[in-house]
Amino acid sequence: MRLFDKTGVIHVHTRYSDGAGTVRRVAQAAVRAGLDFVIVTDHDTLAGLENGDEGWYDRRGRIVQGARPAGRAGRTLVIFGYEISPDDGNHFLALGLDEVVPKEEGPPAYVREVARRGGLGFVAHPVYPPPRRYPLKTFPWTARDVRGFAGVEIWTYSVDWLTDVTTLPRLAAAVAAPDRFVDGPFPEALAWWDALCREAWARGRRVPGIGGADAHGILYSYRRMFRAVRTHVLLDRDWTGDAAADKRAVLEALREGRAYVAYDGLQDATGFRFFAEAGDVEVPMGGVVRLHDGSRPGSRERLRAGAEHRPAGRGHGPPGRVVLRARAPVPCVLTLRTPAGTVARAESGRLDCAVREPGVYRVEAHLPGRRGTRPWVFANPIYVR
């Protein structure tokens, strides 16, 4: 089965809360930045959804009805979620809901309620630098004992970009040359994500990671920010042109971890792949595969990430192996990792590694640059059992 790589930006604010632009302006910027989709998450409101602003937009910022969009050929799908935003932090992106969930009872209550209503909840900007290194108020996720959320925003571009921008000269430099101030996800955020994935693996679950812009259109235009950190989703079918159906496809891919985070401002990562081969089965990122040699002759099969590979003859053959493969569209440094550390490394843009131990395996990609390698791609894990 062919998978369709669709590029989007998650975590955007409009005038419905504290953003500078209208939904139309956001849609125009998204189309011009080449996005396939954008997820608007205004603070504590679904006004955009309630006002009928969700749908496919063209380059002029108009909703397109009934047309089959061509993604990069001038159409962007605008989806509405919202950001649960307590004043003291613990912000939470709630997607796939029709009504706002009360926030007054705290993280355990609203995380549980978003899940109960069938929504998709992601912890927003979980980690910030120390206050002396950040020019604005911080809103970290301190409710580290809470569980039940779908996933975590592992790379928040605006927080990364503003770190150490604490003087007017630095602000001017950051606006003029933002790439100089981007260092990638905070190590603490990746470490927490790894710990959550290991815990989820033990319980037969997953914790997808996403990228977030936290774009407000202030100082830094929407269009410019939309060219930076993006979340690519892998769909099992192409767009239909039906906004509701295409929205469901995006949210399903995010729920299953069929996605990767990329700093496309350095290099467009479209076409990046991380997958497992086990016998006749190919499993994409976000998927689950078992360590048993149950292969049979025949053509190679792909599994959706939501499915689990259980080879034929399980329990009757010797333990087998799984081959993990990563493919990048340009030469880069690829690192295969588990929560315990590095497993393999390759510098050609191609990585192949046979694994015989169960665990959570994910891939990072770094691009060579003048200051050494730069963080580029962070793929969701494959869960080997």
Secondary structure, DSSP 4 states (H G I P E B T S, - for coil): ---EEEEEEEEE--TTTT-SS-HHHHHHHHHHTT-SEEEEEEET--HHHHTT--EEE-TTS-BPPS----GGGT-EEEEEEEEE--TTS--EEEES-SSPPP-TT-HHHHHHHHHHTT-EEEE-S-----GGG-SS-------TT----SEEEEEEHHHHHHTT--SHHHHHHHHH-GGGG---S-HHHHHHHHHHHHHHHHTT----EEEE--B-SSSS-HHHHTTSEEEEEEESS---S-HHHHHHHHHHHHHHT-EEEEETTTS--TT-EEEEEETTEEEETT-EE-------SS--EE--TTSEE--TTTTTS----EEEEEE-SS--EEEEEETTEEEEEESSSEEEEEE-S-EEEEEEEEEEETTEEEEEEEEPPEEE-
